[in-house]
Amino acid sequence: MEIGAVWNESETYTDPLTGRTVRRLTSAGRINQTPTYHTDSGFTADGRFSAFVSVRGRETWIVRAELATGDLSLLWKTEGVGDRSYIHRGMSLRWTDVDGGGICGNRLCVAPESAAAVFCVHKSIVAVDMATGEAAVLLESCGDEWIYGAPAVSPDEKYAAVTLSSSHPEMRGGRLLLAPEKPYLAYSHELRVIRVPLDGTGGVDVLYGHPDPAQSAHCAYCPADQNLLYFDLDLPPRYWTGSDGSTPRIWLLDVGTGEAKPLKKDYPGSFQTHQAWLWDGSAMCYHGPAREGGEFFGIATPTGEVLWERVFGEAKAYGHITPDARRAALIMDGTFSRDKLQWLAWDSLDSARPELEPICLHATEWGSLPGQYSHPHPLTDRSGRWISFTSARAGRSDVFVVDVSR
């Protein structure tokens, strides 16, 4: 298929749980995967389009979806299967043709106003205009010694920021090993946070470098302050699987001064699994395993003031959170349920029990694909009408979108 091609392979159905309309955007390809779950990372500002990654044959595509109709447009493609950064971390697809030249959905985001799809592929950062398909290379190469985290676009859409972590030592020099002698976590790693101009004019600013061994996969600008950036700080020995067991994972970076500090110091558990900015930028949401069992959830401002924090013993499954754009609630794909998208309200400050509302079934087969390829990773547009998610079934995955306007 050629760049610019338009087609439709979607179908709509009524969710059996809530009666909402769900559109399955894809029904072909080996992998279809939404962007990561960070605020404002997957939709254009008007809520008309989203972007996602699709693996078709031996090619990886960036696809634009018109949500109301299901029309798909091919924006960009490359020969290659499997994400280099994922392979280095030991989260690769196990197909025989994996070569590291592709992309996973976690390395894609959307600049909502300028409607640009920004993604990391191999050692480069690329931006594609979602209207014209015109592509610009923002960074030619991060270098053999680095791998990418998930990119994020500044509120003024002048920059794309991304974390860099050390590549796997056994895979430097062009080697690709799906089964290296030692796992990625067995080595010591370095961490940097960089930014590049979104207009393609070149130049790399190193915003931060951690002085001790560390690693990171996510960063995101505060929607209300383009000089404030969060990143996750993962320390040895467990890095993203538990860090050092004591240091807070959520860190805030002052872009102007280069100073970094934890969002806050104390949590009901030693590790914060996922985090994201609220849509107005006033605070961050987070969750993680609680010391006494179950899961803790919280909302805290950039000054460390806790607005809401609760431990729910009945929350025992793995999952992700992202803030809803219209209500004081978190959107979840797991934690309380293995097969549902749910809202968890956080405005009832005195409630000791979770106030849960179902959104729809996602019915993904967790773990059926390696890494995070089977994870739903829900995210919403800024109007709060659409929630997109990935669902893996029968050894492949598709992208869905549910209309929650009613």
C-alpha positions as CSV (number, residue, x, y, z in Angstrom):
1,M,0.0,0.0,0.0
2,E,1.3,3.5,-0.9
3,I,1.6,6.5,1.3
4,G,-1.7,8.5,1.3
5,A,-3.9,5.5,0.7
6,V,-7.3,5.6,2.4
7,W,-9.3,2.5,3.3
8,N,-11.7,1.2,5.9
9,E,-11.5,-2.2,7.7
10,S,-13.5,-1.2,10.8
11,E,-16.7,-2.5,12.3
12,T,-18.9,-1.1,15.1
13,Y,-20.7,-3.0,17.8
14,T,-22.6,-2.4,21.0
15,D,-20.7,-3.1,24.1
16,P,-22.5,-5.9,26.0
17,L,-21.6,-4.4,29.4
18,T,-22.6,-0.8,29.0
19,G,-24.4,-0.5,25.6
20,R,-21.9,2.1,24.3
21,T,-20.8,2.1,20.7
22,V,-17.3,0.7,20.2
23,R,-15.5,0.8,16.8
24,R,-12.9,-1.7,16.0
25,L,-10.6,0.3,13.8
26,T,-8.5,-2.5,12.6
27,S,-9.1,-6.1,11.5
28,A,-5.9,-6.8,9.5
29,G,-2.2,-6.8,10.3
30,R,0.0,-8.6,12.8
31,I,0.1,-5.9,15.4
32,N,-2.0,-2.7,15.9
33,Q,-1.2,-0.6,18.9
34,T,-2.3,2.7,20.3
35,P,0.2,5.4,21.6
36,T,1.1,5.4,25.2
37,Y,-1.3,6.3,27.9
38,H,0.0,9.8,28.7
39,T,-2.3,12.8,28.7
40,D,-3.0,14.3,25.2
41,S,-0.7,12.0,23.4
42,G,-2.9,10.3,20.8
43,F,-5.5,12.6,19.3
44,T,-5.7,15.8,17.3
45,A,-7.1,18.8,19.2
46,D,-10.5,18.6,17.5
47,G,-10.9,15.0,18.4
48,R,-11.4,14.0,14.8
49,F,-8.3,11.9,14.3
50,S,-5.9,9.6,16.2
51,A,-2.7,7.8,15.1
52,F,-1.5,4.3,15.8
53,V,1.2,1.8,14.8
54,S,0.5,-1.1,12.6
55,V,2.7,-4.0,11.6
56,R,1.7,-5.4,8.2
57,G,3.8,-8.1,6.6
58,R,7.4,-7.0,7.0
59,E,6.6,-3.3,7.2
60,T,5.7,-1.0,10.1
61,W,3.1,1.7,9.4
62,I,2.0,4.9,11.1
63,V,-1.8,5.1,10.4
64,R,-4.2,8.0,10.9
65,A,-7.8,7.0,11.9
66,E,-10.9,9.1,11.5
67,L,-12.7,8.1,14.6
68,A,-16.3,8.7,13.6
69,T,-16.1,6.8,10.3
70,G,-13.2,4.4,10.8
71,D,-11.4,5.6,7.7
72,L,-7.7,4.9,7.8
73,S,-4.9,6.7,6.0
74,L,-1.3,5.5,5.6
75,L,0.9,8.3,6.8
76,W,4.4,6.7,6.8
77,K,6.0,3.3,6.5
78,T,9.3,1.6,6.9
79,E,10.7,-1.8,6.2
80,G,11.3,-3.4,9.6
81,V,9.6,-5.3,12.4
82,G,10.0,-4.9,16.1
83,D,11.2,-1.9,18.1
84,R,14.9,-1.5,18.8
85,S,14.4,-0.1,22.2
86,Y,12.0,-2.9,23.2
87,I,14.5,-5.5,22.0
88,H,17.3,-4.0,24.1
89,R,15.0,-4.1,27.2
90,G,14.1,-7.7,26.5
91,M,10.4,-7.1,25.5
92,S,10.6,-8.0,21.9
93,L,8.2,-9.9,19.7
94,R,9.5,-13.4,19.1
95,W,8.9,-13.6,15.4
96,T,11.8,-14.9,13.2
97,D,11.7,-11.7,11.1
98,V,12.2,-9.2,13.9
99,D,15.0,-6.9,13.0
100,G,14.5,-3.8,15.2
101,G,13.7,-1.5,12.4
102,G,10.1,-1.0,13.4
103,I,8.1,0.8,16.1
104,C,5.9,0.0,19.0
105,G,2.9,2.1,19.9
106,N,4.6,3.2,23.1
107,R,7.1,5.2,21.1
108,L,4.4,7.3,19.3
109,C,2.6,10.5,20.4
110,V,0.5,13.2,18.7
111,A,1.0,17.0,18.8
112,P,-2.7,17.9,19.0
113,E,-2.7,21.4,17.6
114,S,-0.2,21.0,14.7
115,A,-1.5,17.4,14.1
116,A,1.9,15.8,13.9
117,A,2.6,12.2,14.7
118,V,5.9,12.1,16.5
119,F,7.7,8.7,17.0
120,C,11.0,7.0,17.7
121,V,12.1,4.5,15.1
122,H,15.4,2.6,15.3
123,K,17.9,5.4,16.4
124,S,15.9,8.4,14.9
125,I,13.0,10.7,15.9
126,V,10.6,11.5,13.1
127,A,7.5,13.7,12.9
128,V,4.8,13.2,10.2
129,D,2.1,15.8,9.3
130,M,-1.2,13.9,9.8
131,A,-2.8,16.0,7.0
132,T,-0.2,15.9,4.3
133,G,2.0,12.9,5.2
134,E,5.1,15.1,5.0
135,A,7.8,13.6,7.2
136,A,10.7,15.4,8.9
137,V,13.6,13.8,10.8
138,L,14.0,15.6,14.1
139,L,17.0,13.6,15.3
140,E,19.0,11.4,12.9
141,S,20.5,9.2,15.6
142,C,20.6,8.9,19.3
143,G,23.8,6.9,19.0
144,D,24.6,3.3,19.4
145,E,24.9,3.6,23.2
146,W,21.4,4.9,23.8
147,I,17.8,3.7,23.4
148,Y,14.6,5.7,23.5
149,G,11.8,6.1,26.0
150,A,8.4,7.5,24.9
151,P,8.4,10.9,23.3
152,A,6.3,13.9,24.5
153,V,5.5,17.2,22.9
154,S,5.6,20.5,24.8
155,P,2.4,22.5,25.3
156,D,3.5,25.2,22.8
157,E,4.4,22.4,20.4
158,K,7.9,23.8,19.8
159,Y,9.8,20.7,21.2
160,A,9.7,17.0,21.5
161,A,11.3,15.6,24.7
162,V,12.3,12.0,25.3
163,T,14.3,10.1,27.8
164,L,17.5,8.2,26.8
165,S,18.7,5.2,28.6
166,S,21.8,3.0,28.0
167,S,21.5,0.4,25.3
168,H,22.1,-3.2,26.0
169,P,26.0,-3.6,26.0
170,E,25.8,-6.9,24.1
171,M,23.8,-5.3,21.3
172,R,26.1,-2.4,20.4
173,G,27.8,-2.4,17.1
174,G,24.8,-3.4,15.1
175,R,24.1,-6.8,16.8
176,L,20.6,-7.9,17.5
177,L,20.0,-10.5,20.1
178,L,16.6,-11.7,21.1
179,A,18.3,-13.9,23.8
180,P,21.4,-12.1,25.0
181,E,23.7,-13.7,27.5
182,K,22.6,-11.4,30.3
183,P,19.2,-9.6,30.6
184,Y,19.1,-5.8,30.3
185,L,18.5,-5.4,34.1
186,A,21.7,-7.2,34.9
187,Y,23.7,-4.2,33.6
188,S,24.2,-0.7,35.0
189,H,22.7,2.1,32.9
190,E,22.8,5.9,32.4
191,L,19.8,8.3,32.0
192,R,19.4,11.5,30.1
193,V,16.4,13.7,29.2
194,I,16.8,15.5,25.9
195,R,14.6,17.7,23.6
196,V,14.7,18.5,19.9
197,P,12.8,21.2,17.9
198,L,9.6,20.0,16.5
199,D,10.0,22.1,13.4
200,G,13.0,19.9,12.3
201,T,15.6,22.7,12.5
202,G,17.9,20.4,14.4
203,G,19.9,20.6,17.5
204,V,19.7,18.6,20.7
205,D,19.4,20.1,24.2
206,V,20.4,17.8,27.1
207,L,17.9,18.9,29.8
208,Y,19.1,16.5,32.5
209,G,21.5,13.7,33.2
210,H,21.2,11.7,36.4
211,P,24.5,11.5,38.3
212,D,24.1,7.9,39.3
213,P,23.1,4.7,37.5
214,A,19.4,5.0,36.3
215,Q,17.0,4.3,33.5
216,S,13.7,5.8,32.3
217,A,11.0,5.1,29.8
218,H,8.6,8.0,30.1
219,C,8.4,11.7,30.3
220,A,5.6,14.2,29.8
221,Y,5.3,18.0,29.9
222,C,2.9,19.6,32.3
223,P,0.0,20.8,30.2
224,A,0.0,24.2,32.1
225,D,3.7,24.8,32.2
226,Q,6.1,24.1,29.3
227,N,9.1,24.5,31.6
228,L,7.9,21.6,33.8
229,L,8.5,18.0,32.8
230,Y,8.0,14.8,34.6
231,F,10.1,11.7,34.1
232,D,10.2,8.3,35.8
233,L,13.4,7.6,37.6
234,D,14.2,3.9,37.6
235,L,17.2,2.8,39.8
236,P,19.1,-0.4,40.1
237,P,18.8,-3.2,40.9
238,R,15.2,-3.6,39.6
239,Y,14.8,-0.5,37.4
240,W,11.2,-0.3,36.0
241,T,10.2,-3.5,37.8
242,G,10.7,-2.0,41.3
243,S,13.6,0.5,41.3
244,D,15.7,0.4,44.5
245,G,12.7,-0.1,46.7
246,S,12.8,3.3,48.4
247,T,13.5,6.2,46.1
248,P,10.3,7.8,44.6
249,R,9.9,7.1,40.9
250,I,8.0,10.3,39.9
251,W,10.4,13.2,39.4
252,L,9.8,16.7,38.1
253,L,12.3,18.6,36.0
254,D,12.6,22.4,35.8
255,V,13.5,22.7,32.1
256,G,15.0,26.2,32.7
257,T,17.3,25.4,35.6
258,G,17.9,21.6,35.0
259,E,17.0,20.9,38.6
260,A,15.1,17.7,39.3
261,K,13.2,16.6,42.4
262,P,10.6,14.0,43.4
263,L,7.0,14.9,43.0
264,K,6.7,14.0,46.7
265,K,8.7,11.8,49.1
266,D,6.2,9.5,50.8
267,Y,3.7,7.0,49.3
268,P,1.7,4.1,50.7
269,G,4.0,1.8,48.7
270,S,7.6,1.9,47.6
271,F,7.0,2.0,43.9
272,Q,4.7,4.1,41.7
273,T,3.8,1.9,38.7
274,H,2.2,4.5,36.4
275,Q,1.6,8.3,36.5
276,A,0.2,11.0,34.3
277,W,-0.6,14.7,34.4
278,L,-4.2,15.8,34.9
279,W,-5.6,17.5,31.8
280,D,-5.4,21.0,33.4
281,G,-1.8,20.4,34.6
282,S,-2.8,21.2,38.2
283,A,-1.6,17.8,39.5
284,M,-0.5,14.3,38.7
285,C,-2.2,11.0,39.2
286,Y,-0.4,7.9,40.2
287,H,-0.8,4.3,41.5
288,G,1.3,1.4,42.7
289,P,1.3,-1.6,45.0
290,A,0.5,-0.8,48.6
291,R,2.6,-2.1,51.5
292,E,-0.3,-3.8,53.2
293,G,-1.6,-5.4,49.9
294,G,-3.8,-4.1,47.2
295,E,-3.2,-0.9,45.3
296,F,-2.8,2.8,46.2
297,F,-4.0,5.6,44.1
298,G,-3.4,9.3,44.4
299,I,-3.5,12.9,43.1
300,A,-0.7,15.4,44.1
301,T,0.2,18.9,42.9
302,P,3.7,19.8,41.6
303,T,4.5,21.2,45.1
304,G,3.8,17.8,46.6
305,E,0.4,18.6,48.2
306,V,-1.7,15.5,48.2
307,L,-5.3,16.2,47.0
308,W,-6.5,12.6,47.3
309,E,-4.8,9.3,48.2
310,R,-6.4,5.9,48.9
311,V,-5.5,2.3,49.3
312,F,-7.9,-0.3,48.0
313,G,-7.2,-3.9,49.1
314,E,-9.5,-5.3,46.4
315,A,-7.3,-3.9,43.7
316,K,-5.0,-6.8,42.9
317,A,-4.5,-7.0,39.1
318,Y,-2.0,-5.2,36.9
319,G,-3.2,-2.2,34.9
320,H,-2.6,1.4,33.8
321,I,-4.2,4.7,34.6
322,T,-4.9,7.9,32.7
323,P,-7.0,10.9,33.7
324,D,-10.4,11.5,32.2
325,A,-10.7,14.9,30.5
326,R,-14.3,15.7,31.7
327,R,-14.6,14.3,35.2
328,A,-12.6,13.8,38.4
329,A,-11.9,10.2,37.5
330,L,-9.1,7.9,36.4
331,I,-9.5,5.6,33.4
332,M,-8.2,2.1,34.1
333,D,-7.6,-1.0,32.0
334,G,-6.9,-3.3,34.9
335,T,-6.2,-3.2,38.6
336,F,-9.8,-3.9,39.7
337,S,-10.7,-6.0,36.6
338,R,-8.9,-8.0,34.0
339,D,-11.3,-7.4,31.1
340,K,-12.9,-4.0,31.6
341,L,-12.1,-0.3,31.1
342,Q,-13.4,1.4,34.2
343,W,-13.6,4.9,35.7
344,L,-12.4,5.3,39.3
345,A,-13.8,8.5,40.8
346,W,-11.5,10.5,43.0
347,D,-13.7,13.5,43.9
348,S,-15.4,11.7,46.8
349,L,-12.7,12.4,49.2
350,D,-14.3,10.6,52.1
351,S,-15.0,7.4,50.3
352,A,-13.1,4.4,51.7
353,R,-14.4,2.1,48.9
354,P,-13.6,2.5,45.2
355,E,-16.3,4.2,43.2
356,L,-16.1,2.3,40.0
357,E,-18.1,2.7,36.7
358,P,-17.7,0.5,33.7
359,I,-16.8,2.0,30.4
360,C,-16.7,-1.1,28.2
361,L,-15.1,-4.5,27.8
362,H,-11.6,-4.6,26.4
363,A,-11.2,-8.4,26.7
364,T,-7.5,-8.4,25.9
365,E,-5.6,-11.6,26.5
366,W,-2.9,-10.2,28.8
367,G,0.5,-11.7,28.1
368,S,-0.5,-13.3,24.8
369,L,2.1,-11.0,23.1
370,P,5.4,-10.1,24.7
371,G,6.3,-6.9,26.4
372,Q,3.3,-4.4,26.4
373,Y,1.9,-5.3,23.0
374,S,-1.1,-6.9,24.7
375,H,-1.8,-4.0,27.1
376,P,-4.9,-1.9,26.4
377,H,-3.2,1.4,27.4
378,P,-6.4,3.5,27.3
379,L,-6.2,7.2,26.5
380,T,-8.8,9.9,25.8
381,D,-9.0,13.0,23.7
382,R,-9.2,16.5,25.2
383,S,-13.0,16.7,24.7
384,G,-13.5,13.4,26.6
385,R,-15.6,11.9,23.9
386,W,-13.3,9.1,22.8
387,I,-11.3,6.5,24.6
388,S,-9.0,4.4,22.5
389,F,-7.4,1.1,23.5
390,T,-5.6,-1.9,22.3
391,S,-6.8,-5.5,22.6
392,A,-4.8,-8.6,21.8
393,R,-6.7,-11.8,20.9
394,A,-5.5,-15.0,19.2
395,G,-1.9,-13.9,18.9
396,R,-2.4,-10.5,17.3
397,S,-3.8,-7.1,18.4
398,D,-6.2,-4.5,17.2
399,V,-7.1,-0.8,18.0
400,F,-10.5,0.1,19.3
401,V,-12.3,3.3,20.2
402,V,-15.3,3.8,22.4
403,D,-17.7,6.7,22.3
404,V,-18.3,7.9,25.9
405,S,-20.2,11.1,25.0
406,R,-23.4,9.6,26.2
